[in-house]
Amino acid sequence: MHLHLPAGEQAITMLQTAISPVILISGVGLLLLSMTNRLGRVIDRARALYREWPKTHDTPTAQNIRTQLAILRRRAKYIQIAITLTVLSALSAVGLIMSLFIMTWLKWEWAGLIGGLFLASVGCLGGALVAFIADIYEALSAMHIEVDSVLQQPDRH
């Protein structure tokens, strides 16, 4: 089989069709950057709390640290799910772009493949955003624990 590169209008149409998935990949990349930054902060915070643990053993602060570490574990899991789904979204978009080019070159019409890859990409992105918002709620619950522990302490005036 001999492949012929599309010429003229066909090539322009193919490139125009591929623009949307390329933009999706760009947006997903920025979201992925944000998620990996959040994961790094979770890991850093967990390590800092773990270093504090020996100093607080058998004190009221120890339970606070245990609770925060449990929250950080859940947050890391949510972010892991979000990152995995975000990467799958980007890979689906890459597959979509490649399929568009190949189908144009070979003059194939597989609307089901194109629709399936697009739905997979957007579906994974939606799932990633749900996991991302779950991380946000967990982060807020950890903040409430810290604030409450400070507010419950008596004034030292």
Backbone torsions as a table, in degrees:
resi	resn	phi	psi	omega
1	MET	NA	135.8	-178.5
2	HIS	-110.1	125.7	-179.8
3	LEU	-89.1	135.1	175.9
4	HIS	-113.1	128.3	176.1
5	LEU	-68.7	140.8	178.7
6	PRO	-65.2	147.0	-178.2
7	ALA	-116.1	154.1	170.5
8	GLY	52.0	-122.9	-175.1
9	GLU	-61.0	-35.7	-179.7
10	GLN	-62.9	-42.0	178.9
11	ALA	-66.3	-40.9	179.1
12	ILE	-64.3	-43.8	178.7
13	THR	-62.2	-41.3	179.4
14	MET	-62.9	-44.0	179.3
15	LEU	-66.0	-40.5	178.2
16	GLN	-63.1	-39.2	179.3
17	THR	-66.2	-33.8	-177.5
18	ALA	-79.7	-9.6	-177.3
19	ILE	-63.5	-44.4	-178.1
20	SER	-58.5	-49.3	176.9
21	PRO	-62.6	-32.1	178.7
22	VAL	-66.2	-41.9	177.0
23	ILE	-64.2	-39.5	177.2
24	LEU	-60.3	-43.8	179.0
25	ILE	-62.2	-39.8	179.0
26	SER	-62.4	-47.5	178.5
27	GLY	-64.3	-40.9	178.5
28	VAL	-63.8	-36.5	178.2
29	GLY	-62.4	-41.1	178.0
30	LEU	-66.9	-39.8	177.1
31	LEU	-63.4	-40.7	178.6
32	LEU	-62.6	-39.4	177.0
33	LEU	-60.8	-44.9	178.7
34	SER	-62.1	-42.4	-178.7
35	MET	-66.8	-41.3	179.4
36	THR	-67.5	-33.4	174.5
37	ASN	-63.9	-42.3	178.4
38	ARG	-63.7	-41.3	178.9
39	LEU	-61.7	-42.1	177.6
40	GLY	-60.1	-40.1	179.0
41	ARG	-67.3	-38.5	177.5
42	VAL	-62.4	-45.2	-179.6
43	ILE	-63.9	-45.1	179.1
44	ASP	-61.1	-43.2	-179.1
45	ARG	-66.0	-40.9	178.9
46	ALA	-63.2	-41.7	178.7
47	ARG	-64.6	-39.7	178.9
48	ALA	-64.7	-42.8	178.9
49	LEU	-66.4	-38.5	179.1
50	TYR	-63.3	-36.3	177.0
51	ARG	-68.2	-30.6	178.9
52	GLU	-75.9	-24.5	-172.5
53	TRP	-52.5	-49.1	-178.5
54	PRO	-60.3	-31.6	-178.9
55	LYS	-74.3	-20.9	-173.6
56	THR	-108.1	1.1	-176.4
57	HIS	-51.9	134.5	-180.0
58	ASP	64.2	32.5	173.8
59	THR	-126.8	164.9	176.8
60	PRO	-60.0	-27.3	179.5
61	THR	-67.2	-27.2	-178.1
62	ALA	-60.5	-43.1	179.1
63	GLN	-65.2	-38.4	177.3
64	ASN	-60.1	-44.2	179.9
65	ILE	-65.2	-42.7	178.1
66	ARG	-59.0	-44.8	179.7
67	THR	-62.5	-44.7	179.9
68	GLN	-65.2	-39.1	178.2
69	LEU	-64.0	-37.6	177.0
70	ALA	-64.1	-40.5	177.6
71	ILE	-65.4	-42.7	179.3
72	LEU	-62.8	-36.0	176.8
73	ARG	-63.0	-45.1	177.9
74	ARG	-63.6	-41.5	178.9
75	ARG	-60.6	-44.5	179.9
76	ALA	-60.5	-38.7	179.1
77	LYS	-66.3	-44.2	178.0
78	TYR	-61.9	-42.8	-179.9
79	ILE	-67.7	-37.4	176.8
80	GLN	-60.6	-44.7	177.8
81	ILE	-62.8	-45.0	-179.4
82	ALA	-61.4	-43.9	179.9
83	ILE	-65.0	-43.7	179.6
84	THR	-60.4	-46.3	179.9
85	LEU	-67.1	-35.0	178.0
86	THR	-65.7	-43.4	177.9
87	VAL	-64.2	-41.3	177.4
88	LEU	-63.0	-35.8	176.0
89	SER	-62.3	-46.4	179.1
90	ALA	-64.5	-41.8	179.0
91	LEU	-64.2	-37.8	176.1
92	SER	-64.0	-40.1	177.8
93	ALA	-65.8	-38.7	176.4
94	VAL	-63.4	-44.7	176.7
95	GLY	-60.0	-37.7	177.6
96	LEU	-62.7	-47.1	-179.9
97	ILE	-62.4	-46.3	179.7
98	MET	-61.7	-42.3	179.3
99	SER	-62.7	-41.6	178.6
100	LEU	-59.7	-45.0	179.9
101	PHE	-65.8	-46.8	-178.2
102	ILE	-63.2	-44.0	-179.3
103	MET	-65.2	-33.9	177.2
104	THR	-68.4	-44.2	-180.0
105	TRP	-62.0	-43.5	-175.7
106	LEU	-90.7	-0.8	-179.8
107	LYS	57.3	44.2	177.0
108	TRP	-98.9	151.4	176.7
109	GLU	-121.1	99.0	177.1
110	TRP	-125.0	75.1	-178.2
111	ALA	-61.4	-33.4	180.0
112	GLY	-62.8	-40.0	178.6
113	LEU	-64.8	-46.6	-179.4
114	ILE	-62.6	-47.3	179.2
115	GLY	-63.1	-40.5	-179.9
116	GLY	-64.8	-43.2	179.1
117	LEU	-66.7	-38.9	178.4
118	PHE	-65.6	-46.1	178.5
119	LEU	-63.1	-38.0	177.3
120	ALA	-62.4	-43.6	-178.9
121	SER	-63.8	-48.7	-178.7
122	VAL	-70.7	-36.4	177.9
123	GLY	-64.0	-44.4	177.1
124	CYS	-63.4	-39.1	177.8
125	LEU	-62.6	-42.7	177.3
126	GLY	-61.4	-44.2	177.7
127	GLY	-62.5	-39.5	178.3
128	ALA	-62.5	-39.9	179.6
129	LEU	-68.0	-34.6	176.1
130	VAL	-64.5	-45.5	177.7
131	ALA	-64.0	-36.7	179.1
132	PHE	-63.4	-42.9	179.7
133	ILE	-69.4	-30.9	175.4
134	ALA	-63.8	-39.2	176.0
135	ASP	-62.2	-41.8	179.7
136	ILE	-59.8	-45.2	179.3
137	TYR	-63.5	-39.8	177.4
138	GLU	-64.4	-40.4	179.1
139	ALA	-62.0	-40.1	178.7
140	LEU	-67.5	-36.6	178.5
141	SER	-66.1	-36.8	176.7
142	ALA	-65.0	-40.9	178.9
143	MET	-62.9	-40.7	178.8
144	HIS	-62.4	-38.2	178.3
145	ILE	-62.3	-46.1	-179.6
146	GLU	-63.7	-45.4	-178.8
147	VAL	-65.1	-44.2	179.9
148	ASP	-61.5	-38.7	-179.8
149	SER	-65.6	-33.9	177.9
150	VAL	-73.7	-42.7	-177.9
151	LEU	-68.0	-25.5	179.8
152	GLN	-81.8	-11.2	179.2
153	GLN	-78.0	142.7	179.2
154	PRO	-70.2	150.2	176.6
155	ASP	-64.7	146.0	-178.6
156	ARG	-111.4	40.7	179.3
157	HIS	-88.4	NA	NA
